[in-house]
Amino acid sequence: MKLKQKSLLFIVLALVLSMFLAACSGSTGGNENNNTNNTDNATNNTGNDPEDEEEEVDSNEPVYGGDLILGSTGSPTLFNGYYSSDTASSAIEGFIFDSLIGSDTSFETTLSMAASWDQSDDYMVNTFVLKDGLKFHDGEPLTAEDVVFSLSIPLHEDYDGPRKGYFEKIESIEATDEKTIVITLSDIDPSIHVAFGFPILPKHILGDVPVADLGEHEFNTKNPIGSGPFVFDEWADGQYVRVKAFEDYHEGRPYLDTITYKIVPDADALLTQLATGDVHYYTVPASDYHTVLEWEEAGDLKIESGLALSYTFLGYNLRNDLFKEKEVRQALTHAIDREAIVASIMAGDGEVAHVPESPLSWAYDENVPKFDYDVDKAKQMLEEAGWTPGADGILEKDGVKFSFSLKTNQGNKIREDIAVVVQEQFAQIGIEVKPEIMEWSAFLADVNPPAWNFDAIILGWALSTDPDPSGIFHSKEIEEGLNFVAYSNPEADELMDLNMSTMDRDERADYIKQANALIAEDQPYTFLYYPNAHRAMPVNLEGFEFHARLEYYNIHKWWLKQ
């Protein structure tokens, strides 16, 4: 493997798709599978039958076989990383597709389908050479032309997906031979590695499809063909997605025969299926962690835990006049007892968030404006903003009541409970909140452009390993990107732009911290908490490594001990 040492000093990989809307309660992915009749419960494959002891084998040697059932409350929407923005879709895409580069558990750059990556001294020219013998799932060779085709999609004038910002400094992409790609930039871009982590799509299937039609093409839902470790097999919408091992995967055939991604919208039902063995793997929400911990102590499963690279937030649609004033949004945050939410709803398993960055990030800084729980302060700020109680006790201003709907996704018990708490606590300051619990796909359709059909939402971000906040908070991302709350602050925009103008990490960290401080002061979100991730799995599952960002990191290396 060849990667210039200089690149390692300046580049830390941001994972594919950089940031995703997190669907599941405590989970970074939505899983689906209706294979409820599968009795191959990996938890029971102990290999302890005396009749099987005729030949002694190394029990730590990986073996092939088995179906692993992954459980999730969220359902995917499509399988194309240039157009999806949710973690449920991203999880499946990670099984089916592959990219030039990846990252390890320390967020350091690794090569995937690229055999080498060289960067010019001025960081403007990036040269990739592909590994030998790469294939798509249909047997066709994967060449430099497929890379050029794929990475050029967001550059096209008709592209309407949410990822354009990561590619905007690419000036040209050229295949100089079947294995070599030269990517030239128009300016320095310290996060260009985000673009290089996007999936490679088959040009021989999609090359003639107009870019304007790619987002709705049947490839994304009927028969996605990639070069990743698993081949798409079946999608029963709302029930499951099944993939099977790709025999010609460039890192070797996965040990598991199949993966079933099972969708159980009700979190209580999903927990029951984990207990009965109808689901084998599930990222358990904080509210259920102590219950599952008892199952681990009984030897029924095992849990791997760590701080997740994510945060959960209450977001306000700034197109709504109710939320246009910064002081009003600050008052709303003062009215929410986030410490109590973490202590009660999450059983203390989390940390109150004040900034749009993870404590795991090199750009994290907790020294930002904070708006701690203070009901009297909230009332005072709202009164100063012109909001006074009406005859029914609900605040009014210029004949408009302070009343709004609060949407979140079905199956996430923590978010559903938080919606009720927000409703109760806002009522104490004279604000009417009407919670609305929605199916995940319908929820996303309301939140994302061009609908923006919401007043306020409870949602989460699975963050990029690169801390640049532009993808979520820069004003250029309002119309087609991930800035669906329509936050705009020219000073913050300038700082985010400056962060992208240098390769020096310390300089970048300073700009990002300043931008995040402005965002924290403006409160387009009430930042709620940073969660821990508790991944429950069969006792006999081997090869698992905890990754703060990727729930299914290196799943092609997972295997079931017999």
N, C-alpha and C positions, 0 to 999 in steps of 0.2 A: 504494500500500500504506500502510495506516494502522496504526501501533502506538505506543502511548504511550511517550515517551522514558523515563519513570519505570520502566516495565516492563522496559526493556532494562537498566536499572541493577541491577535486582534479580533478573531471571529469565534463566536460561540453560537452554535446552531440554534435557530428558532425552529421549532418543530413544524411539520407540515400543516399548512393552513393557519399557522401562527396562533390564532385565537378562535375559540369555539364557544357557542352558547351551550352551557352545561345543563343537561336535561334532568339527570337522575338524582335521587336523593342521596347525596354523598358520593355519587358516581360521576365519572367524566364521560360516560358513554351510555347510549341507549341500546338495549339488546333485544333481539326478537327470535323466537323459535317456537313452533307448535309441536315439537317432537316430545310431547308429554308421555308417550308410551315407551320411550327409550329406557330400558331397565339397566343399561350399562352404567350403573352409578359408580363413578370413579372412586368414591369414598370407600366402597366396599372391596376394591381390588387390592387386597392386602398381600396376596401371594403366600399365605400361611398354611394352605392345605397340605398336610403331610404327604398326600398321594402325589403331590407335584414335586417331591424332593428327590427324584431319581437322579437328576443331574444337577450338580452344584453350579450356580452361575453368580456372576458379580451383580448384586442387586442394585448397584449404583450405576450400572451401564445403561444408557438410554435405550428404550425399546419403542418400536413402532406400534401404533394402533390406538383405538378408542375414539369416542366422540365426547367432546367437552361441551357442556351446556352452560352458556353464559346468560345470566339473568339481568334484565333491565326494565325499568318502567317506561323508558322513552323509545319511540319508534323512529327509524331513519326516514328521511324524506327523498333522498336520491344518492347515487354513488358516482359523484364526479367532484373531485376536490377543488375545482375551479369555480364551482357554483354553490356547493353546500356550505353551511355555516354553523351546523349543530354537531354536538359530540356523538350523537347516535350514528349519524351518517359517517362521520370521520372514522369511527371505530371500524366499521365494515370496510371502508376505503383502505384502511391500514392493512387489512387482510388481503385485499384483492390487488392493490397497486403497489408500486415501488418507485423510488426516486433516485436521483444521483447521489444524495448524501443523507445521513441520518445523525443521531446523537446517542451518547451513552448516558448512564445514570447520573453523571456529573455535568451533563449538558455540554460535553466537549464534542467537537465535530468528528464524525466517522464517515467513511466512504461506504456507499451501498452498491449501486450499480456502476458507479464510477471506479475505475482502477486507479486513477490519479486526478488531481486537481491542482493546477498551477496558476498562480496569480502574478501578474506583472508587478514591478517595483512600485508603480504608481496606483496599483489596485484597480486599474481600469479595464484590464483584459484578463478574462478567466478562461482557461483552457482545460477542458475535461476530456479524458480518454476513457471509453467504456470498457468494461470487462469483456472477455471473449465469450461467445456462445450464449448471449442473452436471448431469451425467447418470451413471446407473449403466450398466454394460455391456449391460444388456438394453434400454436406451433410455429407461427410466423416469427422470423428473427426481429429482434429489437435493435434498431440502428440509430446512428446520429440524426437521421432525418426525423425519427419519431420524437427525439428530444427537441429539435428545432420546432417541429409542429406544436408540441405541447406547450413549451414555454413562450411561444409566440401568441397563444390564445388571448391572454390579457392585454396584449399590445394592440390588438385589432380595434378599430374604431367602433365596431358593432358589438364588442364584448360588453355585457351588462351584468356580470357577476360582481361579487363583493371584494375581489382580491387585486384589483387593478393597481392599487397604491404600492404593492410590493415589487412591481415590475416597471414602474414609471421611469427609472433611470437606465433601463436597458436600451441601448442605441441599436444594436444589431445582434443577431444570433445566426451563426453560420456553421454548416457541417463541412469540414474540410476533407473528410473521407468517411468511411462507414462507421468509424469508431470515435472520431474526434469532433468536438464541438468547441467553437470559439465564441465567447459571449463578451461583447464590448459595451462598456457603460458610457454614458454621456457625462457623468459626474461621479464623485466618490459616493458610495452607498455602503455604510457599515452593516446594514441588515440585508444585503443582497442575497445572503445565504438562505433567507426565508424563501425567496423565489426558487432557488436551486433545490429546495426540499419539496416542491410540488410534484404530484404524480406524473409519470410519463404515460401518455395515452397512445393507442395504436393509430398511426396515420393511415394505414391501409383500410381502416374501417371508417374513420371520421374525417379523413382529409378532404373529402368533397362536400361535407356538410357546412353550410354557411354558418359563420360564427354567431350570427344573430339567432340561429336555431339550436345551437349546441346545448343551451341550458335546459331545453325542453325535449331533447332527443331521446328516443326510446332506449338508446345505449345506457343511459343513466339509471334506468329502472328495470329493463327487461333482460339485458344480457351484457353487463359490464365485463370487459375483457382487459385484464392488466397483465403484469409480470410479477406480481407479489407472491407470497408463499402459499396462498390459497386461491382456489378457483371458485367463482360464483356458481352455485348450484340451484338454489331456489329462494324466492322471497314470497312468503304468504303475508301480505300486508296486514299489519296489526297483530301478527302471530309470531313469525320467526323469519330469520334469514339463515340459510345453511350454506357453508362453503366446504370445499374438500381439498385435500392436500394436492399441491402442484408438484408432480414428479420431477419436473425439470427446473425447479427453482435454483437460482444461481448460488445460493448458500447451502444447497442440499435439501432434499425432500423433508418437509416438516414431520415431526414424530407423530403428531395427532393425525388420524385419518380424516376426521371432520370436526368442524366447530358449528354448533347450533346457537344462534343468537336469539334468545327467547324473550319475547315482549310480554310482560305482565304489568298492565297499567296500575294495578292496585298494589301499593308497597307492602301492605300486610299479607296479601296473598303471595307475593314474591318471597317474603321472608318465610312463610310456611313451606313453600316449595324448596327453599334452601334447606330447611329442616328435614324434609322428607326425601331429599335427594333428587327431586324432579328438576332442580337447578343445582349446578355444581359450583359455580363461581359467581360472586356478587359483591360489589362494593357497597358495604353496609352503611346506612346513614347513622349519624351520631346517636340519634334517638333510640336505635336498636343495638348499639354496639355492646352494651353490657349483657344483653340477652345472648347474643352470639358468642360473647366471651365465655359464657357458661358452657356453651356447646363445645367450644375449643377445649376447655378444661376437662370435659367428659370424653375427649378424644374423637369427637364426631367430625371435626374439620380443623383447619388451622387458619390463622389470620396473619397477614402481613400489613403493617401500618406505617404511616409517615405523614408529614405535612404535605398536602396537595398544593400544586402550583395553580391556585385558583382563588377566587373570592366570590361571595354572594352579595347582591346589592338590591336596593329598592330604587328603580329608575323612574324618572319623571319625563314625560313628553313635553319638552319645552316649547312646542308649538301651541300648547294649551295655555291660555292666558293665566290660569291659576298658578302656574309654576314659572312664569317668566322672571320674577324678581328673585335675585340671589338671597336676599334676606328672608324671604318666605321659605325657600328651600332649606336654609339654615335652621329656621324655626321648626320645620318638620323633623329634621334630624334631632334637634333638642328634645322633641316630644316622644322619641322612641327609646325605650330602655334596652339598649343592645346587650348590656351586661346581663340583664335578666333573661334575654332570649338565649344567650349562650349557656347560662347556668341552668335554665329550666328546660327549654325545648331540646337543647343539644346535650343536656346532662354534663355541662362543663367541657365538652369535647370540641373546643374551637377557641378562637381568639377574635375579639372585636377588631374590625378593620376601620382604618381612617383614611387610607390612601389607595389609589388604584394600582397597587403593585404588591407583589408577594414578598414576605420576609425572606424567601429563598433567593431573591434577585439581588444582583450586585448593584442595582440602582435604588434599592429600598431605603427609605428615610422616613422614620416615624415622626420627625419634627415638622409637622404640618399643622395648619389650623384644625382644631378639634371642636366638636359640638356635642359635648357630653349631655347626658340625660338631665334635663332641667325644665320641668313643665311651666314654671312661672316665667322663665326666660322666653320660652316658646310663645306663651300668651302675650307677653309684652312686645315681642318682635312682630307678631301678627297684628296687634293693635296699632303699632307704629306704622305698619304697612297699609293701614286703612281697613282692616277686617274687624267688624264688630258683630256681636251676637244678634240674630234675628229673633222673632217671636217664638220660634221653635227651638232656640238655642244654637242653631247652626250659624256659623259665621257668614256674613254677607258683606259685599262691597259693590257699590254701584248697581244694586239690584240683583247681583249674581251670588248664588249660594256656593260656599266652599264644599262641594260635593263631587266625588269622582269614583270611577271604578278602578279596582286594583286586580290585575290579571296575573295569574301564575299557572304553572303546569300541573296537571293531574298526576298523581302517583308519587309526588315528592312531598312526603308528610311534613318535613321540616318547613318547607315553603308554605304549604297550606296552613300550618299552625301559625307561622309568622304573619300571614295575611290576617288571621283572626286577631292576633295581638295588635297589629297596626290599626286595625279597625277600632279596637277597644281604646287604645291609647290616643289615637287621633280624636275620638269622640270626647275625650276629657278636655280637649282644647277647642271643641266646637266644630270639628271637621267631620263630615259624613263620608265614610269609605264603604264601598260596596264590592266585596271580594267576588271574583269570578274565576272559577277553576276550570281550566280548559285542557282538552286533549292536546298533546305535544305538537303535532303537525299543524293543527288549526291555530294554536298559540303562536307558533313561528310565523305563520302566514299573516297574522295580525300585526306582529311586531316589525317584521322586515319590510324594506322598501318593495313596492311603492305604497303599501297600505298604511303603515304607521297608525294602525287602528287600536290605539290604547291611550289611556290617561296616565296610568302608572303600572309598573310591572315589578314582580320579584323574580330575579333571574340570576344566573351566575356566569362568570367567564372562566373557561379553562385557558390559562394564559400561555403566551409564547415564552420560550426561554430567553428570547431577546426582549428587554424591557421597554422598547420604544412604544409609547402609548398612542402613537399617531393613528393606528388602524381603528381605534375605538373613539378617540376624542378629537381628532383633527377635523376642522370644518369641511375639508375637501372630501371627507368620508360620509357626509350627511345624505347626499342624494342617492348614492348607489352602494355605499359601504356599510360598515358596522356601527356608525354613529347614528343609530336610529332614534336617540333621544333629541337630536338636533342641537347638541351643545356647540357653542361657538365663542371663542375668546381669542382675539387677534394676538394678544401677548403670549398666550399658551401656544398658539399655532407657530409663532416665530421661534419659541424655544424648542418645540418639537422639530422644526425645520433645522435649527442649528445642531440639534442632536444627530441629525442625519448628514451633517456636513463634515464630520471628522471621523477618523479611524481610531482616535485616542479614547480608550475606554473611560479614563478618569474625566476627560472633558465631557463625554457623552453622559456619564452619570450625573455630573453637575447640572447639565441642561435638563435632563429628565427629572431630577429632583425638584428643580425650580418649576417645571411645567406641572408636575404632580401636586406641588403645593398650591398652585393656582386652581387646579381642578378640585382639590380638596376644599379650598375656600369657596368655590362657586357651587359645590354640591349638586351637580347634575344628577348624581346618585347619592342616596344615603348608603354609604358603604357599611355593610352589615357585619360580615365575619369572614375569617379565613378558616376553612375546614381541614380536618385531618381526613385522610383516606384509609379506610379499613377494608382490605380486600380478603374476603373469605373464600376459601378454596378447599378441594379435597386434601386429606392428609397425605395421599400418595401422589400428589402433583409435584413434579420435580422440574427444574430448569427455570423457575420463576425468579425474576429480579424486580424489586420494587423500583418504580420510576415515578417521580412526583408528577409528571405530566402525562405519561402514557400508561393507561390502565392495562394495556395488553402488550407491553414492551417485549420484543423478541419472542412472540408467541410461537414462532416456528421452532423454537428450542424447548418448548414445554413438552413434558412427557409424563405418562402415568406408570408408576412403579407397580409391577405385578407381584 
